[in-house]
């Protein structure tokens, strides 16, 4: 089963390897974009739908006091970004009529961020015009002024998306700075808690269930799926229900209405888990409590679940802890003692699941190399008796300390 999981997760993130990239967080990608604004490079963000690429561009423009213009290449004609030719008065030449937003940007002295969104979904004539704009900084025969900055966004070129795989053209790859981005829980939480103003319950639910931040398994299966954009709609739903003083967590009829509305945004599985969380959130364990303060905050709850023989809860929790470790990469020296205590308390099956997931996520996120985060964490864990005793007790030799070092 673990092998199938690893193969599926490897397929999900194949676009990172396909482009020869290591994924960055949105926070890291922002810094790259801002650097590109000073060097004149056209940065193109590549990431799953709904993780916040478009929102990030809007936020950068706002913070830098720039105007922001979006051209969605899947929905425009060549003339929208290439201009419409018309003859001069003597009929011996022609000029170009500009789309109004571009004309305003050409006339304005304000800095403008021109975003070519859905970069790999445009038809060939549109892509040709977009390439000219990006490469020659021209709109028709007009050169874009220095106050206009070009950036781009696109979804991965894989089976789940209807795209043209434009990045396979070496000309595009040579002239654009491609950045693979993924949504990390910390980055999303920072935005959701401040600028996004998400409902506290949605934030806490995702922090405790980080794999649901972007449920690519449901997406690739063709189902409605949870993602940052859908979670914002879920948050807005909660605010709307609270504004009307409706207690949907206790009112069965109202709860049913909320369930159908929620599943339309995040799918039935996540909707049901979220409703259960609202009713029983006291029983949830925050994986960050395991990573940062295990014995003072999470140990009693974990041991209670062990006594109830709920290995299903512990296995899901093991997955979340492994994902957070490899995506957030907390200080291994400070984290190791908490992880060692967690490993010593949980039964064999969740422990095996945790170690498997930890290694799989490390490989997917480029952290498994010698000297990488996975190795650093192991070096801190190996001397700790709680960890070595727990790992050495496993029957599966692949998890012996000597094999893992």
C-alpha positions in Angstrom: 0.0 0.0 0.0 2.8 2.4 0.9 4.4 1.7 -2.5 1.2 2.7 -4.3 1.0 5.9 -2.2 4.5 6.8 -3.1 4.0 6.2 -6.8 0.8 8.3 -6.8 2.4 11.2 -4.9 5.4 11.0 -7.3 3.0 11.3 -10.2 1.3 14.2 -8.7 4.5 16.3 -8.4 6.1 15.0 -11.7 6.0 18.5 -13.2 8.7 19.7 -10.7 11.1 17.0 -12.0 9.8 17.5 -15.6 11.1 21.1 -15.5 14.2 20.2 -13.5 13.1 22.4 -10.6 12.7 22.2 -6.8 9.4 23.6 -5.6 9.4 26.9 -3.7 6.8 28.3 -1.3 4.7 31.3 -2.3 6.8 33.4 0.1 10.0 32.3 -1.6 8.5 32.8 -5.1 7.5 36.4 -4.1 11.1 37.3 -3.5 12.1 35.8 -6.9 9.4 37.9 -8.6 10.5 41.0 -6.9 14.1 40.4 -7.9 12.8 39.9 -11.5 11.2 43.3 -11.4 14.6 44.9 -10.9 16.4 42.8 -13.6 13.7 42.9 -16.2 13.2 39.1 -16.3 9.8 37.6 -17.0 9.1 35.2 -14.1 6.5 32.4 -14.6 5.0 30.7 -11.6 4.0 27.1 -12.2 1.7 25.5 -9.7 -1.6 23.7 -9.0 -4.9 25.6 -9.6 -6.2 27.5 -6.6 -3.0 27.7 -4.5 -2.8 31.5 -4.7 -0.6 32.4 -7.7 -2.9 35.0 -9.1 -3.6 36.4 -5.6 0.2 36.7 -5.0 0.6 38.8 -8.1 -2.2 41.1 -6.9 -0.6 41.3 -3.5 2.8 42.2 -4.9 1.3 45.0 -7.0 -0.6 46.4 -4.1 2.3 46.4 -1.7 4.6 48.1 -4.3 1.9 50.6 -5.3 1.7 49.3 -8.8 -1.3 49.0 -11.2 -2.1 45.4 -12.0 -3.5 44.2 -15.4 -4.4 40.5 -16.0 -4.6 38.9 -19.4 -6.0 35.4 -19.2 -4.5 33.8 -22.3 -7.2 31.1 -22.5 -9.9 33.7 -23.0 -8.3 36.4 -25.2 -7.8 36.8 -28.9 -4.5 37.5 -30.5 -5.6 41.1 -31.2 -6.1 41.7 -27.4 -2.4 41.5 -26.8 -1.0 42.0 -30.3 -3.1 44.9 -31.4 -5.4 45.4 -34.5 -3.6 46.9 -37.5 -5.2 49.8 -39.4 -3.9 51.8 -42.3 -2.3 55.2 -41.9 -3.8 58.3 -43.7 -1.7 57.8 -46.8 -2.5 54.1 -47.0 1.2 53.3 -47.3 1.7 51.8 -43.8 -0.3 50.7 -40.8 -0.4 51.2 -37.1 -1.9 49.2 -34.2 -5.0 49.9 -32.1 -4.2 49.0 -28.5 -6.5 47.2 -26.1 -7.7 49.9 -23.6 -5.8 48.6 -20.6 -2.5 48.4 -22.4 -3.1 51.9 -23.9 -3.7 53.3 -20.4 -0.5 51.5 -19.2 1.5 53.0 -22.1 0.2 56.5 -21.3 0.6 56.2 -17.5 3.7 57.0 -15.6 2.8 54.6 -12.8 4.5 51.3 -12.4 2.3 48.5 -13.8 2.4 44.7 -13.4 1.2 43.1 -16.5 0.3 39.4 -15.7 0.0 36.9 -18.5 -2.1 34.4 -16.7 -2.9 30.8 -17.8 0.3 31.0 -19.8 0.1 27.5 -21.3 -3.6 27.6 -22.2 -3.6 30.1 -25.0 -4.2 29.2 -28.7 -1.1 29.4 -31.0 -1.8 32.9 -32.3 -2.3 34.1 -28.8 0.9 32.5 -27.6 2.8 34.0 -30.5 1.6 37.5 -29.6 2.4 36.8 -25.9 5.9 35.6 -26.8 6.5 38.8 -28.8 5.3 40.9 -25.9 7.5 39.0 -23.4 10.7 38.7 -25.6 10.7 42.1 -27.4 8.6 44.0 -24.9 6.5 45.2 -27.8 2.8 45.7 -28.3 2.5 45.7 -32.1 5.1 48.3 -33.1 5.0 50.1 -29.7 7.8 49.3 -27.2 6.6 48.8 -23.7 8.0 51.5 -21.4 10.2 50.6 -18.4 7.4 51.2 -15.9 5.6 48.1 -17.3 6.7 44.8 -15.8 5.8 41.4 -17.3 5.1 38.2 -15.2 3.3 35.0 -16.0 1.4 32.2 -14.3 0.4 28.7 -15.4 -0.8 25.3 -14.2 1.3 22.2 -14.6 1.3 20.6 -18.0 -0.2 17.2 -17.0 -3.3 15.2 -17.5 -5.4 17.0 -15.0 -5.3 20.3 -16.9 -6.3 21.3 -20.5 -3.0 23.0 -21.5 -0.8 23.4 -24.6 2.5 22.4 -22.9 4.1 25.7 -24.1 7.0 25.3 -21.8 8.2 22.3 -23.8 9.3 24.9 -26.4 13.0 25.6 -25.7 12.5 29.2 -26.7 10.1 29.7 -23.8 12.3 27.9 -21.4 15.4 29.9 -22.4 13.7 33.3 -22.0 11.5 32.9 -19.0 12.4 32.2 -15.3 10.1 29.3 -14.3 9.4 28.9 -10.6 7.6 25.8 -9.4 5.4 26.7 -6.4 3.5 24.8 -3.8 1.3 25.9 -1.0 2.8 25.3 2.4 0.6 25.4 5.5 2.8 28.1 7.2 2.6 30.4 4.2 -1.1 29.9 3.7 -1.8 30.3 7.4 0.1 33.6 7.5 -2.0 34.9 4.7 -5.3 33.4 5.9 -4.8 34.8 9.4 -3.9 38.3 8.3 -4.6 39.6 4.8 -7.1 36.8 3.9 -9.1 37.1 7.1 -10.2 33.5 6.9 -12.5 32.1 9.6 -10.5 30.8 12.6 -12.1 27.3 12.3 -11.0 26.9 8.7 -7.5 27.9 9.6 -7.3 25.5 12.5 -8.9 22.7 10.5 -6.2 22.9 7.8 -3.4 23.3 10.3 -4.5 20.0 11.8 -5.1 18.4 8.4 -2.4 19.9 6.2 -2.9 17.4 3.3 -6.3 19.0 2.7 -4.8 22.4 1.9 -4.6 21.1 -1.7 -6.2 17.7 -2.2 -4.6 16.7 -5.5 -5.7 13.1 -5.2 -9.4 14.2 -5.4 -8.6 16.6 -8.1 -6.8 14.0 -10.3 -9.8 11.7 -9.7 -12.0 14.3 -11.4 -13.8 15.2 -8.1 -14.5 18.5 -6.4 -11.4 19.1 -4.3 -10.1 21.2 -1.4 -7.6 24.0 -2.3 -6.8 27.4 -1.0 -9.3 29.2 -3.2 -12.1 26.7 -2.2 -11.2 27.1 1.4 -11.7 30.8 1.2 -15.3 30.1 0.0 -15.8 27.7 2.9 -14.6 30.5 5.2 -17.0 33.0 3.7 -19.8 30.4 4.2 -19.0 30.2 7.9 -19.1 34.0 8.3 -22.4 34.2 6.5 -24.0 31.5 8.7 -22.7 33.2 11.9 -23.9 36.6 10.7 -27.4 35.1 10.8 -26.8 33.6 14.2 -27.4 30.1 12.9 -25.9 27.2 14.8 -25.5 24.7 12.0 -23.3 22.4 14.1 -26.3 21.5 16.3 -29.3 22.1 13.9 -29.6 19.0 11.8 -31.6 20.6 9.0 -29.3 23.6 8.8 -26.3 21.3 9.1 -27.5 19.4 6.0 -27.8 22.7 4.1 -24.2 23.6 5.1 -23.0 20.2 4.2 -24.3 20.4 0.6 -23.0 23.9 0.2 -19.6 22.9 1.5 -19.3 19.8 -0.6 -19.9 21.9 -3.7 -16.7 23.8 -2.9 -14.3 21.2 -1.2 -16.0 17.8 -2.0 -18.0 15.5 0.2 -15.1 13.9 2.1 -13.6 17.2 3.2 -17.0 18.7 3.9 -17.9 15.8 6.2 -14.6 16.0 8.0 -14.9 19.7 8.5 -18.4 19.3 10.0 -17.1 16.6 12.3 -14.3 18.9 13.2 -16.7 21.7 14.1 -18.6 19.3 16.4 -15.6 17.5 17.9 -12.6 19.8 17.6 -11.7 19.2 21.2 -10.5 15.7 20.2 -8.3 16.9 17.3 -4.5 17.0 17.7 -2.5 19.7 16.1 0.5 18.1 14.4 2.5 21.2 15.3 2.0 20.3 19.0 3.8 17.0 18.3 6.6 18.8 16.4 7.1 21.7 18.8 5.8 20.8 22.3 4.9 17.1 22.4 5.2 16.3 26.1 3.6 19.4 27.3 0.7 19.7 24.8 0.1 16.5 22.8 1.3 13.5 24.7 -1.7 12.9 26.9 -4.1 13.1 23.9 -1.9 10.7 21.9 -1.7 8.2 24.7 -5.5 8.4 25.1 -5.9 7.6 21.4 -3.5 4.7 21.7 -5.5 3.3 24.6 -8.6 3.5 22.4 -6.8 1.5 19.8 -7.5 4.2 17.1 -4.6 3.4 14.8 -6.6 5.1 12.0 -6.4 8.5 13.8 -2.7 7.9 14.6 -1.8 6.9 11.0 -3.5 10.1 9.6 -1.7 12.1 12.2 1.6 10.4 11.3 1.1 11.5 7.7 0.4 15.1 8.7 3.5 15.3 11.0 5.7 13.9 8.3 4.4 16.4 5.7 4.8 19.3 8.0 8.4 18.3 8.9 9.4 18.1 5.2 7.5 21.2 4.0 8.2 23.6 6.9 11.7 22.2 7.9 11.7 23.3 11.5 15.1 23.5 13.4 16.1 19.7 13.6 18.0 20.3 16.9 14.9 21.7 18.6 12.4 19.3 16.9 14.2 16.0 17.4 13.3 15.4 21.1 9.6 16.0 20.4 9.6 13.6 17.5 11.5 11.0 19.5 8.9 11.2 22.3 6.1 10.8 19.7 7.8 7.8 18.1 8.2 6.1 21.4 4.5 6.4 22.3 2.8 5.3 19.1 2.3 1.6 18.1 4.2 -0.1 15.3 1.8 0.5 12.4 1.6 4.3 12.8 5.3 4.4 13.4 6.1 2.5 10.2 3.7 4.8 8.4 5.4 7.9 9.8 8.9 6.8 8.8 7.7 5.8 5.3 5.9 9.1 4.8 8.9 11.1 6.1 11.2 9.5 3.6 8.7 9.8 0.7 8.0 13.5 1.4 11.7 14.1 1.7 12.3 12.7 -1.8 9.4 14.6 -3.3 10.5 17.9 -1.8 14.2 17.7 -2.7 15.2 17.3 1.0 16.6 13.7 0.8 20.0 14.6 -0.6 23.1 14.0 1.6 23.3 17.0 3.9 19.6 17.8 3.2 17.0 18.3 5.9 16.0 14.6 6.1 19.6 13.7 6.9 20.0 16.6 9.4 16.8 15.4 11.2 18.1 11.8 11.3 21.4 13.0 12.8 19.6 14.7 15.6 17.2 11.7 16.2 19.7 8.8 16.1 21.5 9.6 19.5 18.1 9.9 21.4 17.2 6.7 23.3 13.5 7.1 22.9 13.8 7.2 19.2 16.4 4.4 18.8 14.5 2.1 21.1 11.2 2.7 19.2 12.9 2.2 15.8 15.0 -0.8 16.8 11.8 -2.6 18.0 10.4 -2.6 14.5 10.3 -6.0 12.7 10.9 -4.3 9.3 14.7 -4.1 8.8 14.4 -1.2 6.4 13.8 1.1 9.4 16.8 0.1 11.3 19.0 3.1 12.2 22.0 1.8 10.3 19.9 1.6 7.1 18.5 5.1 7.5 21.8 6.8 8.2 
